[in-house]
Amino acid sequence: MSAAVLAAAAGVVLAPGHLLSTTTVDLLVWLAAAWCAVRMLRTGDSRWALGIGLALGAGMLNKLLPALLGVGLLAGVLIAGPRRLLRDRWVLAAAGVAVLLAVPYLAWQAAHGFPQLSVASSIADGDSSYSGRLDAVVLQLIIISPFATPVWIAGLVALLRRPAWAAYRAIGWAWLVVFAIVLLAGGPVGQRSSSAERITRARSRTSASSVAAAAPSAMVARSVSRTGPSDPSSRSVSANQAAA
């Protein structure tokens, strides 16, 4: 209950939840993809990858940012395992589904000279009230809520270090990769708009990576508490297979 209250009172929920924008859809897309990823790692059933592909592909019709989560998840699996997923037919099919669903967006961008890249480059160069790496770090710490920050940081550390959660370690690495890319790219990426929309969109770029750490940590905690480390489905993706 306390976790639900923290989430409901978070700025990342209140702002996009009361102002319809691309961020409103983005949060649902990232949560759906993260949930499917946790289910896949918990059960060892790679068919859950299709859910990830559907979520990311549909999300890229809204904007291209979910592709960043896809990159993060692939990198997380490459770093922490189970690496067999990189050769799995369902994972490859999911990647194909995501690309196929994103084709209309990519085709429009190509036909118009990829205007999103121009906007992103302009903002990364400082042409925005929320550009820069420092803003990205600050927003990351306050985007969910200053009260919830210790919770998601603890969850990230647990994902990376707790033996019972070793099977889910790729999720923690996914967040680190996503946030590193955001920082290397020069901070949040968005477009000019009204003050309210600038705040919302600025939050969306860093809130997306927050989702990759905070929400899956809660999902993993709930999953482990329900199944226990000795559960057969958990053993199928245990720490012994994490780097296989």
C-alpha positions in Angstrom: 0.0 0.0 0.0 2.8 2.4 0.9 4.5 1.8 -2.5 1.2 2.4 -4.3 0.7 5.7 -2.4 4.3 6.8 -3.3 3.7 6.0 -6.9 0.3 7.7 -7.1 1.7 10.9 -5.6 4.8 11.0 -7.8 5.2 13.9 -10.2 5.9 11.4 -13.0 2.3 10.2 -12.6 0.5 13.4 -11.7 1.9 15.6 -14.5 1.5 13.2 -17.5 -1.7 11.8 -16.0 -3.4 15.2 -16.1 -2.0 16.6 -19.3 -2.4 14.4 -22.4 0.9 14.2 -24.2 3.3 11.6 -25.7 4.6 11.0 -22.2 1.2 9.8 -21.0 1.4 6.9 -23.5 5.2 6.5 -22.9 4.8 5.5 -19.3 2.3 2.8 -20.1 4.6 1.4 -22.9 7.7 1.3 -20.7 5.8 -0.3 -17.8 4.2 -2.9 -20.1 7.6 -3.8 -21.7 9.3 -4.0 -18.3 6.6 -6.2 -16.9 6.9 -8.6 -19.8 10.7 -8.6 -19.4 10.4 -9.5 -15.7 7.9 -12.3 -16.5 10.2 -13.7 -19.2 13.2 -13.7 -16.8 11.2 -15.2 -13.9 9.6 -18.0 -15.9 12.2 -18.7 -18.5 9.5 -18.6 -21.2 10.9 -16.5 -24.0 7.5 -16.1 -25.6 7.0 -13.2 -23.2 9.5 -11.4 -25.5 6.6 -11.0 -28.0 4.9 -8.8 -25.4 8.0 -6.7 -25.2 8.1 -6.4 -29.0 4.5 -5.4 -29.2 4.8 -2.8 -26.4 7.9 -1.2 -27.9 6.6 -1.3 -31.5 3.3 0.3 -30.5 5.2 2.8 -28.4 7.3 3.8 -31.3 4.2 4.9 -33.1 3.9 7.5 -30.3 7.6 8.4 -30.4 10.9 6.7 -30.8 12.0 6.8 -27.2 10.9 3.1 -26.4 13.7 2.0 -28.8 16.1 3.2 -26.0 14.5 0.7 -23.7 15.0 -2.1 -26.3 18.7 -1.2 -26.5 18.9 -1.2 -22.7 17.3 -4.6 -22.3 19.5 -6.2 -25.0 22.6 -4.7 -23.4 21.4 -5.9 -20.0 21.0 -9.4 -21.2 24.4 -9.3 -23.0 26.1 -8.1 -19.8 24.2 -10.1 -17.1 22.6 -12.9 -19.1 20.9 -15.2 -19.8 22.7 -14.7 -23.1 20.8 -17.6 -24.7 18.0 -15.1 -25.2 20.0 -13.3 -27.8 19.7 -16.4 -30.0 16.2 -17.3 -29.1 13.7 -17.4 -31.9 10.9 -15.7 -29.9 13.3 -12.8 -29.0 14.3 -12.5 -32.7 10.6 -12.6 -33.7 9.8 -9.9 -31.0 12.5 -7.6 -32.5 10.9 -8.1 -35.9 7.5 -7.2 -34.6 8.8 -4.0 -32.9 10.5 -2.9 -36.1 7.5 -3.8 -38.3 5.2 -1.8 -36.0 7.6 1.2 -36.1 7.8 1.3 -39.9 5.0 3.9 -40.4 6.8 6.3 -38.0 10.2 5.7 -39.5 8.8 6.0 -43.0 7.3 9.4 -42.2 10.5 10.6 -40.6 12.6 9.5 -43.6 10.2 11.2 -46.0 10.6 14.5 -44.1 14.4 14.3 -43.5 14.2 13.0 -39.9 13.1 16.2 -38.2 13.2 14.5 -34.8 17.0 14.2 -35.1 17.3 17.9 -35.8 15.2 18.8 -32.8 17.1 16.5 -30.6 20.4 17.8 -31.7 19.3 21.4 -31.1 18.1 20.7 -27.6 21.2 18.6 -26.8 23.3 21.7 -27.8 21.5 23.7 -25.1 18.6 25.2 -27.0 16.2 24.4 -24.3 15.4 25.3 -20.7 16.0 21.8 -19.6 19.0 20.7 -21.7 22.2 19.3 -20.4 23.5 16.4 -18.4 23.1 18.1 -15.0 19.4 18.5 -15.6 19.2 14.9 -16.6 20.7 13.8 -13.3 18.6 16.2 -11.2 15.4 15.2 -12.9 16.3 11.5 -12.5 16.5 12.0 -8.7 13.3 13.9 -8.3 11.2 12.7 -11.2 9.4 9.9 -9.3 9.4 11.8 -6.0 12.1 12.8 -3.6 10.4 10.5 -1.1 10.6 7.5 -3.5 14.1 8.1 -4.6 15.7 6.1 -1.8 13.3 3.3 -2.6 14.2 3.0 -6.3 17.9 3.4 -5.6 17.7 0.6 -3.0 15.8 -1.5 -5.6 18.4 -0.9 -8.3 21.2 -1.9 -5.9 19.2 -5.0 -4.9 18.8 -5.9 -8.6 22.6 -5.7 -9.1 23.8 -7.3 -5.9 21.1 -9.5 -4.2 21.8 -13.2 -4.9 18.1 -14.1 -4.8 17.5 -11.6 -7.6 20.4 -12.6 -9.8 18.1 -13.9 -12.5 16.7 -10.4 -13.0 20.0 -8.6 -13.0 19.7 -7.7 -16.7 16.9 -5.3 -15.7 19.2 -3.3 -13.4 21.8 -3.1 -16.2 19.2 -2.0 -18.6 18.6 1.1 -16.5 22.3 1.8 -16.2 22.7 1.6 -20.0 19.6 3.7 -20.7 20.7 6.4 -18.3 24.3 6.4 -19.7 23.0 6.9 -23.2 20.9 9.8 -22.0 23.9 11.4 -20.4 26.2 10.8 -23.4 23.5 12.3 -25.7 23.6 15.5 -23.6 20.6 15.1 -21.4 16.8 15.1 -22.0 15.6 15.3 -25.5 12.3 16.9 -26.4 10.8 19.8 -28.3 9.8 23.4 -27.6 6.2 23.9 -26.4 4.3 25.5 -23.6 5.8 25.7 -20.1 3.6 22.8 -18.8 4.4 20.6 -21.8 8.2 21.4 -21.5 8.1 20.2 -17.9 6.2 17.1 -18.8 8.4 16.2 -21.8 11.6 16.9 -19.9 10.4 14.5 -17.3 9.5 11.9 -19.9 13.1 11.5 -21.1 14.4 10.8 -17.6 11.2 9.2 -16.2 11.5 6.6 -18.8 14.8 5.4 -17.5 13.4 5.7 -13.9 10.7 3.3 -14.9 13.4 0.8 -16.0 14.7 0.8 -12.5 11.9 1.6 -10.1 9.0 -0.4 -11.5 10.9 -3.6 -12.3 12.5 -3.6 -8.8 9.0 -3.6 -7.3 7.9 -6.3 -9.8 10.9 -8.5 -9.0 10.4 -8.0 -5.2 6.7 -9.1 -5.6 7.7 -12.0 -7.9 10.4 -13.3 -5.5 8.1 -12.9 -2.5 5.4 -15.0 -4.2 7.5 -17.7 -5.7 10.6 -17.8 -3.4 14.1 -18.5 -4.7 13.4 -22.3 -4.7 10.4 -22.0 -7.1 10.9 -24.2 -10.2 10.2 -21.3 -12.5 12.8 -19.2 -10.8 15.3 -22.0 -10.9 15.0 -22.1 -14.7 16.6 -18.7 -14.8 18.8 -18.9 -11.8 22.1 -17.2 -11.2 23.8 -20.3 -12.5 22.3 -19.6 -15.9 22.5 -15.8 -15.8 25.8 -15.7 -17.7 25.2 -18.8 -19.8 
